[in-house]
Amino acid sequence: MSVFQKVQWALILGGSSGFGLATAKKLSKEGMGVCVVHRDRKGSMDTIQPEFDSIAKLGNGFLALNLDALSPEGLQETLSALKLAMGEQGRVRTLMHSIAFGNLKPIAPVSTPELKEIYGDALIEDEDMARTIYSMGTSLLTWTQGLFRAGMFASDARVFGMTSEGNEVAWRGYAAVSAAKTALEAVSRSIAVEYAPYGIRSNILQAGVTDTPALRKIPGNDEMKAHARRINPFKRLTLPEDVAGMVFLLSQDEAAWVNGTLIRVDGGERIAG
């Protein structure tokens, strides 16, 4: 028996891998229609398309859009296509922001040959910083406002953003992403308060160390994974499916009173560290 009604849809930004893809699979399996927005090269689709096909076969409604979610054109194209796919009665129950498009340049020159080999000589610039903060942070508000203006949210809707431990810890090369994550959290809190009269709840999920394509781009990620396995009470990394399960739980009617908070999905990794 499906948990969700057929007219309830999820819009997942950054849904071709990692947390987004796992959540698309879980929500579709539980009866929700799913729209995935992603940005991938043609060569990557050989791996991604079978995943999408498996979701579509569940028969609850599926739409995949390979476009720039950070452009006004991408937003409008998505809203138009999703409105058509959902039909007149369809509404967005869940909006998940899982965009991983950030600059990992350091802010100061590195001082050793080992670090120079990893980072080179380039330092982050204002444009890199601003682009990252928008991409991984404040674009959550852009999409929330866009869906709201289009009248596409359900009467009881849920908005989710993904943060990380870098919201408080200073990792070399992570300054732009760290700024984006703190901006994301601030925006989510404001959405939780100002959109509450319209039935929209907004929360942030902080996963533990997870072996995703985004993590693999961070210098030193092997050490991060080894440390997480060592200290985690369950002696394993967080899985994308762990996060997908939390999005599923918080999208249900019974979770309507959870709003404006940050929830750690890490098996106790944070408190054990």
C-alpha atoms as a printed R data frame, in Angstrom:
    type eleno elety resid chain resno      x      y       z
1   ATOM     1    CA   MET     A     1  0.000  0.000   0.000
2   ATOM     2    CA   SER     A     2  1.366  3.432  -0.984
3   ATOM     3    CA   VAL     A     3  2.058  5.919   1.789
4   ATOM     4    CA   PHE     A     4  1.508  8.919  -0.464
5   ATOM     5    CA   GLN     A     5 -1.321  9.885  -2.785
6   ATOM     6    CA   LYS     A     6 -0.722  9.761  -6.532
7   ATOM     7    CA   VAL     A     7 -1.137 13.526  -6.820
8   ATOM     8    CA   GLN     A     8  1.762 14.125  -4.412
9   ATOM     9    CA   TRP     A     9  5.120 14.744  -6.064
10  ATOM    10    CA   ALA     A    10  8.718 15.282  -5.011
11  ATOM    11    CA   LEU     A    11 11.011 17.705  -6.820
12  ATOM    12    CA   ILE     A    12 14.646 16.772  -6.268
13  ATOM    13    CA   LEU     A    13 17.380 19.171  -7.327
14  ATOM    14    CA   GLY     A    14 20.562 17.223  -7.935
15  ATOM    15    CA   GLY     A    15 18.960 13.805  -8.205
16  ATOM    16    CA   SER     A    16 21.187 11.745 -10.479
17  ATOM    17    CA   SER     A    17 23.496 10.424  -7.746
18  ATOM    18    CA   GLY     A    18 24.096 10.345  -4.006
19  ATOM    19    CA   PHE     A    19 21.429 11.617  -1.623
20  ATOM    20    CA   GLY     A    20 19.149 12.899  -4.366
21  ATOM    21    CA   LEU     A    21 19.001  9.659  -6.331
22  ATOM    22    CA   ALA     A    22 18.511  7.537  -3.223
23  ATOM    23    CA   THR     A    23 15.661  9.813  -2.141
24  ATOM    24    CA   ALA     A    24 14.062  9.678  -5.591
25  ATOM    25    CA   LYS     A    25 14.060  5.896  -5.410
26  ATOM    26    CA   LYS     A    26 12.642  5.792  -1.881
27  ATOM    27    CA   LEU     A    27  9.839  8.308  -2.393
28  ATOM    28    CA   SER     A    28  8.814  6.743  -5.684
29  ATOM    29    CA   LYS     A    29  8.734  3.298  -4.084
30  ATOM    30    CA   GLU     A    30  6.412  4.703  -1.418
31  ATOM    31    CA   GLY     A    31  3.957  6.027  -4.008
32  ATOM    32    CA   MET     A    32  5.080  9.586  -4.696
33  ATOM    33    CA   GLY     A    33  5.601 10.996  -8.175
34  ATOM    34    CA   VAL     A    34  9.171 12.197  -8.638
35  ATOM    35    CA   CYS     A    35 10.799 14.900 -10.750
36  ATOM    36    CA   VAL     A    36 14.602 14.840 -10.826
37  ATOM    37    CA   VAL     A    37 16.558 17.861 -12.040
38  ATOM    38    CA   HIS     A    38 20.190 17.109 -12.796
39  ATOM    39    CA   ARG     A    39 23.132 18.391 -14.826
40  ATOM    40    CA   ASP     A    40 25.148 15.598 -16.423
41  ATOM    41    CA   ARG     A    41 27.170 15.101 -19.579
42  ATOM    42    CA   LYS     A    42 25.921 12.712 -22.224
43  ATOM    43    CA   GLY     A    43 28.679 10.234 -21.410
44  ATOM    44    CA   SER     A    44 27.466  9.895 -17.831
45  ATOM    45    CA   MET     A    45 23.950  8.937 -18.836
46  ATOM    46    CA   ASP     A    46 24.911  5.329 -19.571
47  ATOM    47    CA   THR     A    47 25.177  4.867 -15.820
48  ATOM    48    CA   ILE     A    48 22.394  7.219 -14.779
49  ATOM    49    CA   GLN     A    49 19.648  6.225 -17.225
50  ATOM    50    CA   PRO     A    50 19.177  2.673 -15.882
51  ATOM    51    CA   GLU     A    51 18.627  4.180 -12.434
52  ATOM    52    CA   PHE     A    52 15.983  6.501 -13.836
53  ATOM    53    CA   ASP     A    53 14.370  3.649 -15.756
54  ATOM    54    CA   SER     A    54 14.031  1.639 -12.547
55  ATOM    55    CA   ILE     A    55 12.176  4.532 -10.918
56  ATOM    56    CA   ALA     A    56  9.910  5.040 -13.922
57  ATOM    57    CA   LYS     A    57  8.954  1.349 -13.893
58  ATOM    58    CA   LEU     A    58  7.375  1.779 -10.467
59  ATOM    59    CA   GLY     A    59  4.574  3.604 -12.255
60  ATOM    60    CA   ASN     A    60  3.982  6.445  -9.807
61  ATOM    61    CA   GLY     A    61  5.040  9.215 -12.184
62  ATOM    62    CA   PHE     A    62  8.591 10.147 -13.082
63  ATOM    63    CA   LEU     A    63 10.208 13.064 -14.880
64  ATOM    64    CA   ALA     A    64 13.945 13.644 -15.374
65  ATOM    65    CA   LEU     A    65 15.232 16.980 -16.647
66  ATOM    66    CA   ASN     A    66 18.880 17.413 -17.600
67  ATOM    67    CA   LEU     A    67 19.310 21.169 -17.402
68  ATOM    68    CA   ASP     A    68 20.857 24.024 -15.445
69  ATOM    69    CA   ALA     A    69 18.860 24.273 -12.221
70  ATOM    70    CA   LEU     A    70 20.729 27.463 -11.354
71  ATOM    71    CA   SER     A    71 19.507 29.498 -14.319
72  ATOM    72    CA   PRO     A    72 16.173 31.326 -14.595
73  ATOM    73    CA   GLU     A    73 15.527 29.391 -17.807
74  ATOM    74    CA   GLY     A    74 16.121 26.087 -16.053
75  ATOM    75    CA   LEU     A    75 13.711 27.015 -13.297
76  ATOM    76    CA   GLN     A    76 10.956 28.003 -15.707
77  ATOM    77    CA   GLU     A    77 11.477 24.952 -17.929
78  ATOM    78    CA   THR     A    78 11.232 22.702 -14.884
79  ATOM    79    CA   LEU     A    79  8.076 24.331 -13.564
80  ATOM    80    CA   SER     A    80  6.364 24.073 -16.946
81  ATOM    81    CA   ALA     A    81  7.323 20.437 -17.506
82  ATOM    82    CA   LEU     A    82  6.479 19.420 -13.950
83  ATOM    83    CA   LYS     A    83  3.097 21.129 -14.026
84  ATOM    84    CA   LEU     A    84  2.252 19.150 -17.165
85  ATOM    85    CA   ALA     A    85  3.505 15.876 -15.691
86  ATOM    86    CA   MET     A    86  1.591 16.302 -12.415
87  ATOM    87    CA   GLY     A    87 -1.710 17.198 -14.038
88  ATOM    88    CA   GLU     A    88 -4.282 19.610 -12.678
89  ATOM    89    CA   GLN     A    89 -4.555 17.930  -9.271
90  ATOM    90    CA   GLY     A    90 -0.863 17.271  -8.716
91  ATOM    91    CA   ARG     A    91  1.139 19.268  -6.194
92  ATOM    92    CA   VAL     A    92  4.705 19.258  -4.862
93  ATOM    93    CA   ARG     A    93  4.700 17.696  -1.419
94  ATOM    94    CA   THR     A    94  8.504 17.531  -1.088
95  ATOM    95    CA   LEU     A    95 11.243 19.818  -2.408
96  ATOM    96    CA   MET     A    96 14.772 18.514  -1.830
97  ATOM    97    CA   HIS     A    97 17.814 20.669  -2.552
98  ATOM    98    CA   SER     A    98 20.837 18.415  -3.115
99  ATOM    99    CA   ILE     A    99 22.867 20.483  -5.570
100 ATOM   100    CA   ALA     A   100 26.612 19.853  -5.286
101 ATOM   101    CA   PHE     A   101 28.241 22.555  -7.375
102 ATOM   102    CA   GLY     A   102 30.964 24.244  -5.347
103 ATOM   103    CA   ASN     A   103 34.446 25.658  -5.694
104 ATOM   104    CA   LEU     A   104 37.153 23.940  -3.641
105 ATOM   105    CA   LYS     A   105 40.027 26.387  -4.054
106 ATOM   106    CA   PRO     A   106 41.830 27.541  -0.900
107 ATOM   107    CA   ILE     A   107 41.628 31.131   0.317
108 ATOM   108    CA   ALA     A   108 45.346 31.466   1.165
109 ATOM   109    CA   PRO     A   109 48.537 30.234  -0.540
110 ATOM   110    CA   VAL     A   110 49.591 26.745   0.507
111 ATOM   111    CA   SER     A   111 53.019 26.424   2.101
112 ATOM   112    CA   THR     A   112 54.276 22.906   1.376
113 ATOM   113    CA   PRO     A   113 55.072 21.008  -1.840
114 ATOM   114    CA   GLU     A   114 52.556 18.321  -0.862
115 ATOM   115    CA   LEU     A   115 49.719 20.814  -0.548
116 ATOM   116    CA   LYS     A   116 50.823 22.661  -3.666
117 ATOM   117    CA   GLU     A   117 50.535 19.410  -5.609
118 ATOM   118    CA   ILE     A   118 46.931 19.085  -4.467
119 ATOM   119    CA   TYR     A   119 45.739 22.690  -4.696
120 ATOM   120    CA   GLY     A   120 48.159 24.391  -7.094
121 ATOM   121    CA   ASP     A   121 48.578 28.151  -6.941
122 ATOM   122    CA   ALA     A   122 45.030 29.300  -7.702
123 ATOM   123    CA   LEU     A   123 43.096 30.966  -4.906
124 ATOM   124    CA   ILE     A   124 39.358 31.390  -4.693
125 ATOM   125    CA   GLU     A   125 38.001 34.651  -6.096
126 ATOM   126    CA   ASP     A   126 34.873 36.640  -5.358
127 ATOM   127    CA   GLU     A   127 32.991 35.232  -8.338
128 ATOM   128    CA   ASP     A   128 33.808 31.649  -7.270
129 ATOM   129    CA   MET     A   129 32.595 32.392  -3.763
130 ATOM   130    CA   ALA     A   130 29.367 34.058  -4.884
131 ATOM   131    CA   ARG     A   131 28.561 31.292  -7.363
132 ATOM   132    CA   THR     A   132 29.094 28.576  -4.763
133 ATOM   133    CA   ILE     A   133 26.990 30.346  -2.134
134 ATOM   134    CA   TYR     A   134 24.139 30.681  -4.594
135 ATOM   135    CA   SER     A   135 24.451 27.173  -6.035
136 ATOM   136    CA   MET     A   136 24.645 25.254  -2.772
137 ATOM   137    CA   GLY     A   137 22.910 27.761  -0.530
138 ATOM   138    CA   THR     A   138 20.520 30.528  -1.399
139 ATOM   139    CA   SER     A   139 19.142 28.873  -4.549
140 ATOM   140    CA   LEU     A   140 16.955 26.919  -2.117
141 ATOM   141    CA   LEU     A   141 14.978 30.122  -1.690
142 ATOM   142    CA   THR     A   142 14.852 30.745  -5.448
143 ATOM   143    CA   TRP     A   143 13.192 27.385  -5.990
144 ATOM   144    CA   THR     A   144 10.879 27.711  -3.006
145 ATOM   145    CA   GLN     A   145  9.673 31.094  -4.226
146 ATOM   146    CA   GLY     A   146  9.330 29.818  -7.789
147 ATOM   147    CA   LEU     A   147  7.159 26.876  -6.815
148 ATOM   148    CA   PHE     A   148  5.102 29.046  -4.489
149 ATOM   149    CA   ARG     A   149  4.452 31.711  -7.127
150 ATOM   150    CA   ALA     A   150  3.394 29.003  -9.564
151 ATOM   151    CA   GLY     A   151  0.912 27.625  -7.015
152 ATOM   152    CA   MET     A   152  2.543 24.197  -7.210
153 ATOM   153    CA   PHE     A   153  3.136 23.418  -3.531
154 ATOM   154    CA   ALA     A   154  0.805 21.070  -1.689
155 ATOM   155    CA   SER     A   155 -1.172 22.525   1.201
156 ATOM   156    CA   ASP     A   156  1.196 20.654   3.531
157 ATOM   157    CA   ALA     A   157  4.620 20.806   1.863
158 ATOM   158    CA   ARG     A   158  8.120 19.923   3.026
159 ATOM   159    CA   VAL     A   159 11.394 21.612   1.990
160 ATOM   160    CA   PHE     A   160 14.767 19.997   2.663
161 ATOM   161    CA   GLY     A   161 18.347 21.179   2.269
162 ATOM   162    CA   MET     A   162 21.570 19.228   2.765
163 ATOM   163    CA   THR     A   163 24.367 20.561   4.960
164 ATOM   164    CA   SER     A   164 27.605 19.034   6.249
165 ATOM   165    CA   GLU     A   165 30.079 19.206   9.108
166 ATOM   166    CA   GLY     A   166 31.866 21.888   7.104
167 ATOM   167    CA   ASN     A   167 29.201 24.299   8.304
168 ATOM   168    CA   GLU     A   168 31.262 24.652  11.498
169 ATOM   169    CA   VAL     A   169 34.666 23.089  10.784
170 ATOM   170    CA   ALA     A   170 37.264 24.929   8.687
171 ATOM   171    CA   TRP     A   171 38.659 22.510   6.097
172 ATOM   172    CA   ARG     A   172 41.273 23.765   3.652
173 ATOM   173    CA   GLY     A   173 39.626 24.539   0.320
174 ATOM   174    CA   TYR     A   174 36.128 24.341   1.782
175 ATOM   175    CA   ALA     A   175 35.574 28.027   2.579
176 ATOM   176    CA   ALA     A   176 33.113 28.668  -0.248
177 ATOM   177    CA   VAL     A   177 31.117 25.517   0.407
178 ATOM   178    CA   SER     A   178 31.146 26.199   4.142
179 ATOM   179    CA   ALA     A   179 29.753 29.687   3.503
180 ATOM   180    CA   ALA     A   180 27.125 28.167   1.224
181 ATOM   181    CA   LYS     A   181 26.050 25.637   3.832
182 ATOM   182    CA   THR     A   182 25.620 28.272   6.545
183 ATOM   183    CA   ALA     A   183 23.663 30.418   4.075
184 ATOM   184    CA   LEU     A   184 21.494 27.413   3.241
185 ATOM   185    CA   GLU     A   185 20.727 26.867   6.906
186 ATOM   186    CA   ALA     A   186 19.841 30.529   7.426
187 ATOM   187    CA   VAL     A   187 17.574 30.566   4.379
188 ATOM   188    CA   SER     A   188 15.860 27.365   5.529
189 ATOM   189    CA   ARG     A   189 15.090 28.868   8.924
190 ATOM   190    CA   SER     A   190 13.548 31.905   7.257
191 ATOM   191    CA   ILE     A   191 11.466 29.719   4.959
192 ATOM   192    CA   ALA     A   192 10.289 27.777   8.010
193 ATOM   193    CA   VAL     A   193  8.995 30.964   9.634
194 ATOM   194    CA   GLU     A   194  7.775 33.081   6.734
195 ATOM   195    CA   TYR     A   195  6.168 30.292   4.696
196 ATOM   196    CA   ALA     A   196  4.578 28.497   7.652
197 ATOM   197    CA   PRO     A   197  1.258 30.349   7.131
198 ATOM   198    CA   TYR     A   198  1.139 28.703   3.686
199 ATOM   199    CA   GLY     A   199  1.638 25.172   5.011
200 ATOM   200    CA   ILE     A   200  5.331 24.864   4.100
201 ATOM   201    CA   ARG     A   201  7.801 23.284   6.514
202 ATOM   202    CA   SER     A   202 11.542 23.635   5.988
203 ATOM   203    CA   ASN     A   203 14.325 21.600   7.578
204 ATOM   204    CA   ILE     A   204 18.014 20.884   7.079
205 ATOM   205    CA   LEU     A   205 19.566 17.421   7.113
206 ATOM   206    CA   GLN     A   206 23.203 16.962   8.077
207 ATOM   207    CA   ALA     A   207 24.477 13.601   6.928
208 ATOM   208    CA   GLY     A   208 27.535 11.920   8.330
209 ATOM   209    CA   VAL     A   209 30.498 11.254   6.071
210 ATOM   210    CA   THR     A   210 29.043  9.584   2.975
211 ATOM   211    CA   ASP     A   211 30.933  8.175   0.015
212 ATOM   212    CA   THR     A   212 29.246 10.262  -2.689
213 ATOM   213    CA   PRO     A   213 30.657 11.763  -5.915
214 ATOM   214    CA   ALA     A   214 30.635 15.155  -4.177
215 ATOM   215    CA   LEU     A   215 32.746 13.909  -1.261
216 ATOM   216    CA   ARG     A   216 35.282 12.312  -3.595
217 ATOM   217    CA   LYS     A   217 36.096 15.739  -5.013
218 ATOM   218    CA   ILE     A   218 37.286 17.000  -1.611
219 ATOM   219    CA   PRO     A   219 41.055 16.638  -1.077
220 ATOM   220    CA   GLY     A   220 41.747 14.277   1.801
221 ATOM   221    CA   ASN     A   221 38.408 12.482   1.504
222 ATOM   222    CA   ASP     A   222 40.014  9.064   2.063
223 ATOM   223    CA   GLU     A   223 41.235 10.210   5.476
224 ATOM   224    CA   MET     A   224 37.794 11.640   6.245
225 ATOM   225    CA   LYS     A   225 36.152  8.311   5.445
226 ATOM   226    CA   ALA     A   226 38.663  6.316   7.476
227 ATOM   227    CA   HIS     A   227 38.184  8.604  10.476
228 ATOM   228    CA   ALA     A   228 34.399  8.395  10.225
229 ATOM   229    CA   ARG     A   229 34.458  4.596  10.103
230 ATOM   230    CA   ARG     A   230 36.724  4.533  13.131
231 ATOM   231    CA   ILE     A   231 34.661  6.825  15.379
232 ATOM   232    CA   ASN     A   232 31.111  6.040  14.254
233 ATOM   233    CA   PRO     A   233 29.297  3.936  16.879
234 ATOM   234    CA   PHE     A   234 28.140  1.630  14.076
235 ATOM   235    CA   LYS     A   235 31.603  1.470  12.462
236 ATOM   236    CA   ARG     A   236 30.388  2.378   8.985
237 ATOM   237    CA   LEU     A   237 29.855  5.407   6.815
238 ATOM   238    CA   THR     A   238 26.483  7.048   6.364
239 ATOM   239    CA   LEU     A   239 24.687  5.778   3.259
240 ATOM   240    CA   PRO     A   240 22.581  7.847   0.847
241 ATOM   241    CA   GLU     A   241 19.732  5.517   1.746
242 ATOM   242    CA   ASP     A   242 19.965  6.635   5.387
243 ATOM   243    CA   VAL     A   243 19.204 10.177   4.292
244 ATOM   244    CA   ALA     A   244 16.506  9.028   1.883
245 ATOM   245    CA   GLY     A   245 14.783  7.265   4.767
246 ATOM   246    CA   MET     A   246 14.762 10.457   6.813
247 ATOM   247    CA   VAL     A   247 13.305 12.504   3.946
248 ATOM   248    CA   PHE     A   248 10.613  9.833   3.602
249 ATOM   249    CA   LEU     A   249  9.778  9.964   7.316
250 ATOM   250    CA   LEU     A   250  9.672 13.762   7.444
251 ATOM   251    CA   SER     A   251  7.473 13.913   4.351
252 ATOM   252    CA   GLN     A   252  4.683 12.020   6.051
253 ATOM   253    CA   ASP     A   253  1.678 13.605   7.757
254 ATOM   254    CA   GLU     A   254  2.905 12.656  11.216
255 ATOM   255    CA   ALA     A   255  6.031 14.836  10.835
256 ATOM   256    CA   ALA     A   256  4.113 18.051  10.192
257 ATOM   257    CA   TRP     A   257  5.262 19.640  13.469
258 ATOM   258    CA   VAL     A   258  8.980 19.344  12.611
259 ATOM   259    CA   ASN     A   259  9.933 22.734  11.215
260 ATOM   260    CA   GLY     A   260 12.953 25.019  11.125
261 ATOM   261    CA   THR     A   261 15.483 22.619  12.550
262 ATOM   262    CA   LEU     A   262 18.701 20.809  11.665
263 ATOM   263    CA   ILE     A   263 18.565 17.039  11.953
264 ATOM   264    CA   ARG     A   264 21.728 14.928  11.954
265 ATOM   265    CA   VAL     A   265 21.549 11.661  10.046
266 ATOM   266    CA   ASP     A   266 24.893 10.169  10.993
267 ATOM   267    CA   GLY     A   267 24.394  7.194  13.311
268 ATOM   268    CA   GLY     A   268 25.938  9.161  16.179
269 ATOM   269    CA   GLU     A   269 29.123 10.093  14.326
270 ATOM   270    CA   ARG     A   270 29.043 13.701  15.510
271 ATOM   271    CA   ILE     A   271 28.705 12.962  19.205
272 ATOM   272    CA   ALA     A   272 31.324 10.200  19.064
273 ATOM   273    CA   GLY     A   273 33.895 12.474  17.444
